[in-house]
Amino acid sequence: MSEEADSMSEEKRMELIITIVRKGWADEAMAASRSAGAEGGTIFMGRGCGVHERKTFLGMMVEPEKEILLTTVSSDIRQKVLEAIVKATKLDEPGNGMAMVLPLIGVVGKAHMTGECPVQR
């Protein structure tokens, strides 16, 4: 086995949980993910463009606003964090949003997650 493969197997695998919810629900998702062991996340705005997203108001098309939460976690807590997000935001019910998990090949700036540098709280 190569040195690179050895170091990859020794290092915790990191994964990205992407959660898309209706405007106003990302704080609930963030609180749930933190209570399940995530260190935090990043929230930003988006808008729905799906065929079922289109609504009208006074004859004008309105695209519903969404919030997107990005949460980087180690693979050992991914399922616990994902389940907490689903429960808090009711993602198991139609129309409440979605979540997905992507493996991360490399992560830079994660020293706060590995204990390599002090975190100011």
The first five atom37 places (N, CA, C, CB, O) and aatype in JSON, in Angstrom:
{
  "aatype": [12, 15, 6, 6, 0, 3, 15, 12, 15, 6, 6, 11, 1, 12, 6, 10, 9, 9, 16, 9, 19, 1, 11, 7, 17, 0, 3, 6, 0, 12, 0, 0, 15, 1, 15, 0, 7, 0, 6, 7, 7, 16, 9, 13, 12, 7, 1, 7, 4, 7, 19, 8, 6, 1, 11, 16, 13, 10, 7, 12, 12, 19, 6, 14, 6, 11, 6, 9, 10, 10, 16, 16, 19, 15, 15, 3, 9, 1, 5, 11, 19, 10, 6, 0, 9, 19, 11, 0, 16, 11, 10, 3, 6, 14, 7, 2, 7, 12, 0, 12, 19, 10, 14, 10, 9, 7, 19, 19, 7, 11, 0, 8, 12, 16, 7, 6, 4, 14, 19, 5, 1],
  "atom_mask": [
    [1, 1, 1, 1, 1],
    [1, 1, 1, 1, 1],
    [1, 1, 1, 1, 1],
    [1, 1, 1, 1, 1],
    [1, 1, 1, 1, 1],
    [1, 1, 1, 1, 1],
    [1, 1, 1, 1, 1],
    [1, 1, 1, 1, 1],
    [1, 1, 1, 1, 1],
    [1, 1, 1, 1, 1],
    [1, 1, 1, 1, 1],
    [1, 1, 1, 1, 1],
    [1, 1, 1, 1, 1],
    [1, 1, 1, 1, 1],
    [1, 1, 1, 1, 1],
    [1, 1, 1, 1, 1],
    [1, 1, 1, 1, 1],
    [1, 1, 1, 1, 1],
    [1, 1, 1, 1, 1],
    [1, 1, 1, 1, 1],
    [1, 1, 1, 1, 1],
    [1, 1, 1, 1, 1],
    [1, 1, 1, 1, 1],
    [1, 1, 1, 0, 1],
    [1, 1, 1, 1, 1],
    [1, 1, 1, 1, 1],
    [1, 1, 1, 1, 1],
    [1, 1, 1, 1, 1],
    [1, 1, 1, 1, 1],
    [1, 1, 1, 1, 1],
    [1, 1, 1, 1, 1],
    [1, 1, 1, 1, 1],
    [1, 1, 1, 1, 1],
    [1, 1, 1, 1, 1],
    [1, 1, 1, 1, 1],
    [1, 1, 1, 1, 1],
    [1, 1, 1, 0, 1],
    [1, 1, 1, 1, 1],
    [1, 1, 1, 1, 1],
    [1, 1, 1, 0, 1],
    [1, 1, 1, 0, 1],
    [1, 1, 1, 1, 1],
    [1, 1, 1, 1, 1],
    [1, 1, 1, 1, 1],
    [1, 1, 1, 1, 1],
    [1, 1, 1, 0, 1],
    [1, 1, 1, 1, 1],
    [1, 1, 1, 0, 1],
    [1, 1, 1, 1, 1],
    [1, 1, 1, 0, 1],
    [1, 1, 1, 1, 1],
    [1, 1, 1, 1, 1],
    [1, 1, 1, 1, 1],
    [1, 1, 1, 1, 1],
    [1, 1, 1, 1, 1],
    [1, 1, 1, 1, 1],
    [1, 1, 1, 1, 1],
    [1, 1, 1, 1, 1],
    [1, 1, 1, 0, 1],
    [1, 1, 1, 1, 1],
    [1, 1, 1, 1, 1],
    [1, 1, 1, 1, 1],
    [1, 1, 1, 1, 1],
    [1, 1, 1, 1, 1],
    [1, 1, 1, 1, 1],
    [1, 1, 1, 1, 1],
    [1, 1, 1, 1, 1],
    [1, 1, 1, 1, 1],
    [1, 1, 1, 1, 1],
    [1, 1, 1, 1, 1],
    [1, 1, 1, 1, 1],
    [1, 1, 1, 1, 1],
    [1, 1, 1, 1, 1],
    [1, 1, 1, 1, 1],
    [1, 1, 1, 1, 1],
    [1, 1, 1, 1, 1],
    [1, 1, 1, 1, 1],
    [1, 1, 1, 1, 1],
    [1, 1, 1, 1, 1],
    [1, 1, 1, 1, 1],
    [1, 1, 1, 1, 1],
    [1, 1, 1, 1, 1],
    [1, 1, 1, 1, 1],
    [1, 1, 1, 1, 1],
    [1, 1, 1, 1, 1],
    [1, 1, 1, 1, 1],
    [1, 1, 1, 1, 1],
    [1, 1, 1, 1, 1],
    [1, 1, 1, 1, 1],
    [1, 1, 1, 1, 1],
    [1, 1, 1, 1, 1],
    [1, 1, 1, 1, 1],
    [1, 1, 1, 1, 1],
    [1, 1, 1, 1, 1],
    [1, 1, 1, 0, 1],
    [1, 1, 1, 1, 1],
    [1, 1, 1, 0, 1],
    [1, 1, 1, 1, 1],
    [1, 1, 1, 1, 1],
    [1, 1, 1, 1, 1],
    [1, 1, 1, 1, 1],
    [1, 1, 1, 1, 1],
    [1, 1, 1, 1, 1],
    [1, 1, 1, 1, 1],
    [1, 1, 1, 1, 1],
    [1, 1, 1, 0, 1],
    [1, 1, 1, 1, 1],
    [1, 1, 1, 1, 1],
    [1, 1, 1, 0, 1],
    [1, 1, 1, 1, 1],
    [1, 1, 1, 1, 1],
    [1, 1, 1, 1, 1],
    [1, 1, 1, 1, 1],
    [1, 1, 1, 1, 1],
    [1, 1, 1, 0, 1],
    [1, 1, 1, 1, 1],
    [1, 1, 1, 1, 1],
    [1, 1, 1, 1, 1],
    [1, 1, 1, 1, 1],
    [1, 1, 1, 1, 1],
    [1, 1, 1, 1, 1]
  ],
  "atom_positions": [
    [[0.85, -1.18, 0.0], [0.0, 0.0, 0.0], [0.9, 1.24, 0.0], [-0.97, 0.0, 1.23], [1.93, 1.25, 0.67]],
    [[0.52, 2.26, -0.74], [1.33, 3.48, -0.82], [1.2, 4.31, 0.46], [0.91, 4.32, -2.04], [0.27, 4.14, 1.24]],
    [[2.17, 5.22, 0.64], [2.13, 6.11, 1.81], [0.87, 6.95, 1.81], [3.36, 7.01, 1.86], [0.25, 7.18, 2.85]],
    [[0.49, 7.42, 0.61], [-0.72, 8.25, 0.51], [-1.95, 7.47, 0.93], [-0.89, 8.79, -0.92], [-2.79, 8.01, 1.65]],
    [[-2.07, 6.22, 0.5], [-3.22, 5.4, 0.87], [-3.22, 5.14, 2.37], [-3.2, 4.07, 0.09], [-4.28, 5.13, 3.01]],
    [[-2.01, 4.91, 2.95], [-1.93, 4.7, 4.39], [-2.44, 5.91, 5.16], [-0.49, 4.4, 4.8], [-3.21, 5.76, 6.11]],
    [[-2.01, 7.12, 4.76], [-2.44, 8.31, 5.47], [-3.92, 8.57, 5.29], [-1.64, 9.52, 5.0], [-4.57, 9.08, 6.2]],
    [[-4.47, 8.22, 4.12], [-5.9, 8.42, 3.89], [-6.72, 7.49, 4.8], [-6.26, 8.16, 2.4], [-7.77, 7.88, 5.31]],
    [[-6.23, 6.24, 5.0], [-6.99, 5.31, 5.82], [-6.9, 5.68, 7.3], [-6.49, 3.88, 5.6], [-7.82, 5.4, 8.07]],
    [[-5.78, 6.3, 7.71], [-5.62, 6.71, 9.1], [-6.44, 7.96, 9.42], [-4.15, 6.96, 9.41], [-6.91, 8.12, 10.55]],
    [[-6.61, 8.83, 8.44], [-7.32, 10.08, 8.65], [-8.83, 9.82, 8.66], [-6.95, 11.11, 7.56], [-9.32, 8.96, 7.93]],
    [[-9.54, 10.56, 9.48], [-11.0, 10.43, 9.49], [-11.54, 10.86, 8.14], [-11.62, 11.27, 10.63], [-11.13, 11.88, 7.59]],
    [[-12.45, 10.1, 7.62], [-13.12, 10.46, 6.37], [-14.1, 11.58, 6.64], [-13.83, 9.23, 5.74], [-14.86, 11.54, 7.61]],
    [[-14.09, 12.58, 5.79], [-14.98, 13.71, 5.93], [-16.09, 13.62, 4.89], [-14.21, 15.04, 5.8], [-15.86, 13.18, 3.77]],
    [[-17.27, 14.05, 5.26], [-18.41, 14.03, 4.35], [-19.14, 15.36, 4.47], [-19.37, 12.84, 4.66], [-19.09, 16.03, 5.5]],
    [[-19.83, 15.72, 3.4], [-20.58, 16.96, 3.35], [-22.06, 16.64, 3.31], [-20.17, 17.82, 2.13], [-22.53, 15.95, 2.4]],
    [[-22.8, 17.14, 4.29], [-24.26, 17.02, 4.29], [-24.8, 18.33, 3.72], [-24.83, 16.74, 5.75], [-24.54, 19.41, 4.25]],
    [[-25.55, 18.22, 2.63], [-26.19, 19.37, 2.01], [-27.67, 19.27, 2.32], [-25.93, 19.43, 0.45], [-28.33, 18.29, 1.96]],
    [[-28.2, 20.27, 2.99], [-29.61, 20.3, 3.36], [-30.27, 21.5, 2.7], [-29.79, 20.35, 4.91], [-29.78, 22.62, 2.83]],
    [[-31.37, 21.26, 2.0], [-32.12, 22.34, 1.34], [-33.52, 22.36, 1.96], [-32.18, 22.12, -0.23], [-34.27, 21.39, 1.87]],
    [[-33.86, 23.49, 2.57], [-35.15, 23.63, 3.24], [-35.79, 24.96, 2.88], [-34.99, 23.51, 4.77], [-35.15, 25.85, 2.33]],
    [[-37.07, 25.07, 3.21], [-37.76, 26.34, 2.98], [-37.16, 27.43, 3.86], [-39.28, 26.19, 3.27], [-36.61, 27.16, 4.93]],
    [[-37.29, 28.67, 3.39], [-36.74, 29.81, 4.12], [-37.24, 29.79, 5.56], [-37.14, 31.14, 3.43], [-38.43, 29.61, 5.83]],
    [[-36.3, 29.98, 6.48], [-36.63, 30.02, 7.9], [-36.39, 28.72, 8.64], [0.0, 0.0, 0.0], [-36.47, 28.69, 9.86]],
    [[-36.09, 27.63, 7.92], [-35.91, 26.34, 8.56], [-34.45, 25.96, 8.77], [-36.58, 25.28, 7.74], [-34.18, 24.99, 9.47]],
    [[-33.51, 26.69, 8.19], [-32.1, 26.31, 8.28], [-31.58, 26.41, 9.72], [-31.25, 27.2, 7.37], [-30.71, 25.62, 10.12]],
    [[-32.08, 27.35, 10.49], [-31.64, 27.45, 11.88], [-32.02, 26.2, 12.67], [-32.24, 28.69, 12.55], [-31.26, 25.75, 13.53]],
    [[-33.19, 25.64, 12.38], [-33.61, 24.39, 13.03], [-32.66, 23.26, 12.63], [-35.07, 24.02, 12.64], [-32.25, 22.46, 13.48]],
    [[-32.32, 23.19, 11.36], [-31.4, 22.16, 10.87], [-30.03, 22.33, 11.51], [-31.28, 22.23, 9.33], [-29.41, 21.34, 11.91]],
    [[-29.56, 23.56, 11.62], [-28.25, 23.83, 12.23], [-28.25, 23.41, 13.7], [-27.88, 25.34, 12.1], [-27.31, 22.76, 14.16]],
    [[-29.28, 23.78, 14.43], [-29.35, 23.42, 15.85], [-29.36, 21.9, 16.02], [-30.61, 24.03, 16.5], [-28.71, 21.37, 16.92]],
    [[-30.1, 21.22, 15.17], [-30.17, 19.76, 15.26], [-28.83, 19.13, 14.93], [-31.24, 19.23, 14.32], [-28.4, 18.19, 15.6]],
    [[-28.16, 19.63, 13.9], [-26.87, 19.06, 13.52], [-25.83, 19.28, 14.62], [-26.39, 19.66, 12.2], [-25.01, 18.4, 14.89]],
    [[-25.86, 20.44, 15.24], [-24.91, 20.72, 16.32], [-25.19, 19.84, 17.54], [-24.96, 22.2, 16.73], [-24.26, 19.35, 18.18]],
    [[-26.46, 19.64, 17.85], [-26.79, 18.79, 19.0], [-26.41, 17.33, 18.74], [-28.3, 18.89, 19.31], [-26.23, 16.55, 19.68]],
    [[-26.28, 16.96, 17.47], [-25.89, 15.59, 17.12], [-24.37, 15.43, 16.95], [-26.58, 15.16, 15.83], [-23.89, 14.34, 16.65]],
    [[-23.62, 16.52, 17.16], [-22.17, 16.4, 17.14], [-21.44, 17.2, 16.09], [0.0, 0.0, 0.0], [-20.21, 17.25, 16.1]],
    [[-22.16, 17.84, 15.17], [-21.5, 18.67, 14.16], [-20.95, 19.93, 14.82], [-22.47, 19.03, 13.0], [-21.52, 20.42, 15.79]],
    [[-19.86, 20.45, 14.28], [-19.23, 21.65, 14.84], [-19.94, 22.92, 14.42], [-17.77, 21.71, 14.41], [-19.81, 23.95, 15.09]],
    [[-20.68, 22.89, 13.35], [-21.36, 24.07, 12.82], [-21.68, 23.85, 11.37], [0.0, 0.0, 0.0], [-21.81, 22.71, 10.92]],
    [[-21.82, 24.91, 10.63], [-22.14, 24.8, 9.22], [-22.21, 26.16, 8.57], [0.0, 0.0, 0.0], [-21.95, 27.18, 9.2]],
    [[-22.57, 26.16, 7.32], [-22.72, 27.4, 6.57], [-24.11, 27.43, 5.96], [-21.63, 27.52, 5.46], [-24.55, 26.47, 5.33]],
    [[-24.82, 28.55, 6.16], [-26.16, 28.72, 5.6], [-26.1, 29.8, 4.54], [-27.2, 29.08, 6.72], [-25.51, 30.86, 4.75]],
    [[-26.73, 29.53, 3.4], [-26.87, 30.57, 2.39], [-28.22, 30.42, 1.71], [-25.73, 30.5, 1.36], [-28.88, 29.39, 1.82]],
    [[-28.62, 31.45, 1.0], [-29.93, 31.51, 0.37], [-29.9, 30.93, -1.04], [-30.44, 32.95, 0.33], [-28.86, 30.94, -1.7]],
    [[-31.02, 30.43, -1.47], [-31.21, 29.92, -2.82], [-32.66, 30.12, -3.21], [0.0, 0.0, 0.0], [-33.45, 30.67, -2.44]],
    [[-33.02, 29.67, -4.38], [-34.43, 29.73, -4.78], [-34.78, 28.48, -5.56], [-34.74, 30.99, -5.61], [-33.95, 27.95, -6.3]],
    [[-36.0, 28.03, -5.39], [-36.46, 26.83, -6.07], [-36.77, 27.1, -7.53], [0.0, 0.0, 0.0], [-37.33, 28.13, -7.87]],
    [[-36.4, 26.17, -8.36], [-36.64, 26.31, -9.79], [-37.36, 25.1, -10.37], [-35.33, 26.53, -10.53], [-37.52, 25.0, -11.58]],
    [[-37.8, 24.18, -9.53], [-38.46, 22.96, -9.99], [-39.85, 23.24, -10.52], [0.0, 0.0, 0.0], [-40.43, 24.29, -10.25]],
    [[-40.39, 22.3, -11.28], [-41.71, 22.46, -11.88], [-42.79, 22.63, -10.81], [-42.03, 21.27, -12.77], [-43.78, 23.32, -11.04]],
    [[-42.6, 22.0, -9.65], [-43.59, 22.11, -8.58], [-43.37, 23.33, -7.7], [-43.57, 20.86, -7.72], [-44.15, 23.59, -6.79]],
    [[-42.32, 24.07, -7.96], [-41.99, 25.25, -7.17], [-42.71, 26.5, -7.65], [-40.49, 25.48, -7.2], [-42.8, 27.48, -6.91]],
    [[-43.21, 26.49, -8.83], [-43.78, 27.7, -9.42], [-45.12, 28.05, -8.8], [-43.94, 27.53, -10.93], [-46.03, 27.23, -8.73]],
    [[-45.21, 29.28, -8.34], [-46.44, 29.81, -7.75], [-46.67, 31.2, -8.33], [-46.37, 29.84, -6.18], [-45.73, 31.84, -8.81]],
    [[-47.89, 31.66, -8.27], [-48.16, 33.02, -8.75], [-48.72, 33.86, -7.62], [-49.14, 32.99, -9.94], [-49.39, 33.37, -6.72]],
    [[-48.42, 35.15, -7.71], [-48.95, 36.14, -6.78], [-49.27, 37.37, -7.6], [-47.92, 36.47, -5.6], [-48.38, 37.95, -8.23]],
    [[-50.52, 37.76, -7.61], [-50.99, 38.87, -8.43], [-50.59, 38.69, -9.9], [-50.42, 40.19, -7.89], [-50.2, 39.64, -10.58]],
    [[-50.7, 37.46, -10.37], [-50.41, 37.17, -11.76], [-48.93, 37.07, -12.11], [0.0, 0.0, 0.0], [-48.58, 36.84, -13.26]],
    [[-48.04, 37.26, -11.12], [-46.6, 37.19, -11.38], [-46.06, 35.87, -10.82], [-45.85, 38.41, -10.75], [-46.5, 35.4, -9.78]],
    [[-45.09, 35.29, -11.53], [-44.46, 34.06, -11.06], [-43.57, 34.37, -9.85], [-43.64, 33.4, -12.2], [-42.79, 35.33, -9.87]],
    [[-43.68, 33.57, -8.83], [-42.86, 33.71, -7.63], [-42.12, 32.39, -7.42], [-43.73, 34.09, -6.37], [-42.74, 31.33, -7.38]],
    [[-40.81, 32.46, -7.29], [-40.01, 31.27, -7.03], [-39.68, 31.27, -5.53], [-38.71, 31.24, -7.91], [-39.01, 32.18, -5.05]],
    [[-40.13, 30.26, -4.81], [-39.93, 30.22, -3.36], [-38.45, 30.27, -2.97], [-40.56, 28.97, -2.8], [-37.6, 29.65, -3.6]],
    [[-38.17, 31.02, -1.92], [-36.81, 31.1, -1.41], [-36.49, 29.86, -0.59], [-36.62, 32.37, -0.55], [-37.35, 29.31, 0.1]],
    [[-35.25, 29.44, -0.69], [-34.76, 28.27, 0.04], [-33.55, 28.68, 0.86], [-34.4, 27.1, -0.92], [-32.91, 29.69, 0.59]],
    [[-33.25, 27.88, 1.86], [-32.01, 28.02, 2.6], [-31.24, 26.73, 2.42], [-32.26, 28.34, 4.12], [-31.81, 25.64, 2.47]],
    [[-29.95, 26.86, 2.22], [-29.08, 25.71, 2.02], [-28.07, 25.69, 3.16], [-28.36, 25.76, 0.64], [-27.4, 26.68, 3.43]],
    [[-27.98, 24.56, 3.82], [-27.05, 24.37, 4.91], [-25.99, 23.37, 4.48], [-27.78, 23.89, 6.2], [-26.31, 22.25, 4.07]],
    [[-24.73, 23.77, 4.57], [-23.6, 22.88, 4.3], [-22.97, 22.52, 5.64], [-22.56, 23.55, 3.34], [-22.58, 23.39, 6.41]],
    [[-22.86, 21.23, 5.91], [-22.3, 20.76, 7.16], [-21.23, 19.72, 6.86], [-23.41, 20.18, 8.08], [-21.53, 18.67, 6.27]],
    [[-19.99, 19.98, 7.25], [-18.9, 19.02, 7.09], [-18.76, 18.23, 8.38], [-17.56, 19.74, 6.72], [-18.59, 18.8, 9.45]],
    [[-18.83, 16.91, 8.25], [-18.74, 16.04, 9.43], [-17.83, 14.86, 9.13], [-20.14, 15.54, 9.87], [-17.59, 14.53, 7.97]],
    [[-17.33, 14.23, 10.17], [-16.59, 13.0, 9.97], [-17.59, 11.87, 9.72], [-15.66, 12.68, 11.21], [-18.73, 11.93, 10.18]],
    [[-17.15, 10.87, 8.99], [-18.08, 9.8, 8.59], [-18.66, 9.05, 9.79], [-17.37, 8.82, 7.67], [-19.74, 8.46, 9.68]],
    [[-17.97, 9.05, 10.91], [-18.48, 8.31, 12.07], [-19.7, 8.96, 12.72], [-17.39, 8.17, 13.09], [-20.42, 8.28, 13.45]],
    [[-19.95, 10.24, 12.47], [-21.16, 10.87, 13.04], [-22.16, 11.29, 11.96], [-20.76, 12.1, 13.87], [-23.2, 11.85, 12.27]],
    [[-21.84, 11.01, 10.7], [-22.71, 11.45, 9.6], [-24.17, 11.0, 9.76], [-22.17, 10.92, 8.28], [-25.08, 11.81, 9.65]],
    [[-24.39, 9.72, 10.03], [-25.76, 9.22, 10.11], [-26.53, 9.85, 11.27], [-25.75, 7.7, 10.26], [-27.7, 10.18, 11.12]],
    [[-25.88, 10.02, 12.4], [-26.53, 10.64, 13.56], [-26.92, 12.09, 13.25], [-25.59, 10.6, 14.79], [-28.02, 12.52, 13.59]],
    [[-26.03, 12.83, 12.6], [-26.31, 14.23, 12.24], [-27.43, 14.28, 11.2], [-25.04, 14.92, 11.69], [-28.34, 15.1, 11.31]],
    [[-27.36, 13.43, 10.19], [-28.38, 13.42, 9.14], [-29.76, 13.11, 9.73], [-28.03, 12.4, 8.05], [-30.74, 13.77, 9.39]],
    [[-29.83, 12.12, 10.59], [-31.11, 11.76, 11.21], [-31.66, 12.9, 12.06], [-30.94, 10.5, 12.07], [-32.87, 13.13, 12.08]],
    [[-30.79, 13.63, 12.75], [-31.24, 14.76, 13.56], [-31.81, 15.87, 12.67], [-30.07, 15.31, 14.42], [-32.82, 16.48, 13.01]],
    [[-31.16, 16.13, 11.54], [-31.64, 17.15, 10.6], [-32.99, 16.74, 10.04], [-30.62, 17.36, 9.46], [-33.91, 17.56, 9.98]],
    [[-33.12, 15.49, 9.63], [-34.39, 15.0, 9.06], [-35.52, 15.14, 10.08], [-34.26, 13.51, 8.62], [-36.61, 15.59, 9.73]],
    [[-35.26, 14.77, 11.31], [-36.29, 14.86, 12.36], [-36.68, 16.32, 12.64], [-35.78, 14.19, 13.66], [-37.86, 16.63, 12.73]],
    [[-35.68, 17.2, 12.76], [-35.96, 18.6, 13.11], [-36.69, 19.36, 12.01], [-34.66, 19.31, 13.43], [-37.51, 20.23, 12.29]],
    [[-36.39, 19.01, 10.76], [-36.99, 19.76, 9.64], [-38.07, 18.98, 8.91], [-35.91, 20.15, 8.65], [-38.61, 19.45, 7.9]],
    [[-38.4, 17.8, 9.41], [-39.45, 16.95, 8.85], [-39.22, 16.66, 7.36], [-40.81, 17.61, 9.04], [-40.14, 16.7, 6.54]],
    [[-37.96, 16.37, 7.03], [-37.63, 16.08, 5.64], [-38.25, 14.78, 5.14], [-36.14, 16.02, 5.47], [-38.27, 14.53, 3.93]],
    [[-38.75, 13.96, 6.04], [-39.42, 12.72, 5.63], [-40.85, 12.97, 5.17], [-39.4, 11.72, 6.77], [-41.55, 12.03, 4.78]],
    [[-41.31, 14.22, 5.22], [-42.63, 14.59, 4.73], [-42.48, 15.36, 3.43], [-43.4, 15.44, 5.79], [-41.56, 16.16, 3.28]],
    [[-43.4, 15.13, 2.46], [-43.3, 15.79, 1.16], [-43.32, 17.32, 1.27], [-44.44, 15.33, 0.26], [-44.06, 17.89, 2.07]],
    [[-42.5, 17.96, 0.45], [-42.51, 19.42, 0.35], [-41.67, 20.16, 1.37], [0.0, 0.0, 0.0], [-41.65, 21.39, 1.36]],
    [[-40.98, 19.45, 2.25], [-40.2, 20.12, 3.29], [-38.73, 20.29, 2.94], [-40.32, 19.36, 4.57], [-37.99, 20.92, 3.7]],
    [[-38.3, 19.76, 1.83], [-36.92, 19.92, 1.41], [-36.25, 18.59, 1.19], [0.0, 0.0, 0.0], [-36.9, 17.56, 1.04]],
    [[-34.92, 18.63, 1.17], [-34.16, 17.42, 0.94], [-32.77, 17.55, 1.55], [-34.06, 17.1, -0.55], [-32.3, 18.65, 1.84]],
    [[-32.12, 16.42, 1.72], [-30.73, 16.4, 2.2], [-30.0, 15.33, 1.43], [-30.65, 16.14, 3.76], [-30.58, 14.32, 1.02]],
    [[-28.71, 15.55, 1.24], [-27.86, 14.57, 0.56], [-26.48, 14.59, 1.19], [-27.79, 14.84, -0.96], [-26.1, 15.58, 1.82]],
    [[-25.74, 13.52, 1.01], [-24.41, 13.4, 1.59], [-23.42, 13.12, 0.47], [-24.36, 12.29, 2.68], [-23.66, 12.24, -0.37]],
    [[-22.32, 13.86, 0.46], [-21.26, 13.65, -0.52], [-19.95, 13.37, 0.21], [-21.11, 14.88, -1.44], [-19.64, 14.02, 1.2]],
    [[-19.18, 12.4, -0.28], [-17.86, 12.17, 0.31], [-16.92, 13.29, -0.09], [-17.29, 10.79, -0.12], [-17.0, 13.79, -1.21]],
    [[-16.04, 13.68, 0.8], [-15.07, 14.73, 0.5], [-13.7, 14.08, 0.31], [-15.03, 15.81, 1.63], [-13.24, 13.32, 1.17]],
    [[-13.07, 14.39, -0.8], [-11.75, 13.84, -1.1], [-10.67, 14.53, -0.28], [-11.45, 13.97, -2.6], [-9.74, 13.89, 0.19]],
    [[-10.8, 15.84, -0.11], [-9.85, 16.6, 0.67], [-10.51, 17.79, 1.3], [0.0, 0.0, 0.0], [-11.43, 18.38, 0.72]],
    [[-10.07, 18.15, 2.48], [-10.62, 19.3, 3.18], [-9.45, 20.11, 3.73], [-11.6, 18.86, 4.33], [-8.56, 19.56, 4.37]],
    [[-9.46, 21.4, 3.49], [-8.44, 22.3, 4.0], [-9.09, 23.24, 4.99], [-7.74, 23.1, 2.84], [-10.22, 23.68, 4.78]],
    [[-8.4, 23.55, 6.08], [-8.95, 24.47, 7.07], [-9.84, 23.79, 8.08], [0.0, 0.0, 0.0], [-10.75, 24.41, 8.62]],
    [[-9.59, 22.54, 8.35], [-10.42, 21.79, 9.3], [-9.71, 21.57, 10.63], [-10.82, 20.47, 8.72], [-10.09, 20.67, 11.38]],
    [[-8.71, 22.37, 10.92], [-7.92, 22.17, 12.14], [-8.79, 22.2, 13.39], [-6.84, 23.24, 12.26], [-8.5, 21.49, 14.35]],
    [[-9.87, 22.99, 13.38], [-10.76, 23.04, 14.55], [-11.45, 21.7, 14.77], [-11.8, 24.15, 14.39], [-11.9, 21.42, 15.88]],
    [[-11.55, 20.88, 13.73], [-12.23, 19.59, 13.84], [-11.27, 18.49, 14.28], [-12.86, 19.21, 12.52], [-11.72, 17.44, 14.75]],
    [[-9.98, 18.71, 14.15], [-9.0, 17.67, 14.48], [-8.27, 17.95, 15.78], [-8.01, 17.53, 13.37], [-7.48, 17.13, 16.24]],
    [[-8.53, 19.11, 16.39], [-7.86, 19.47, 17.63], [-6.45, 20.01, 17.43], [0.0, 0.0, 0.0], [-5.69, 20.13, 18.39]],
    [[-6.1, 20.33, 16.19], [-4.76, 20.81, 15.91], [-4.55, 22.27, 16.25], [-4.45, 20.59, 14.48], [-3.41, 22.73, 16.32]],
    [[-5.63, 23.01, 16.47], [-5.5, 24.4, 16.86], [-6.6, 24.75, 17.86], [-5.55, 25.32, 15.63], [-7.67, 24.15, 17.83]],
    [[-6.35, 25.7, 18.73], [-7.38, 26.07, 19.72], [-8.54, 26.81, 19.04], [-6.77, 26.95, 20.83], [-8.33, 27.63, 18.14]],
    [[-9.74, 26.51, 19.47], [-10.93, 27.16, 18.94], [-11.42, 28.18, 19.96], [-12.05, 26.13, 18.61], [-11.6, 27.85, 21.13]],
    [[-11.63, 29.39, 19.53], [-12.18, 30.42, 20.42], [-13.69, 30.38, 20.3], [-11.63, 31.83, 20.07], [-14.23, 30.45, 19.2]],
    [[-14.35, 30.27, 21.42], [-15.82, 30.21, 21.42], [-16.38, 31.39, 22.12], [-16.33, 28.93, 22.07], [-17.6, 31.53, 22.22]]
  ]
}
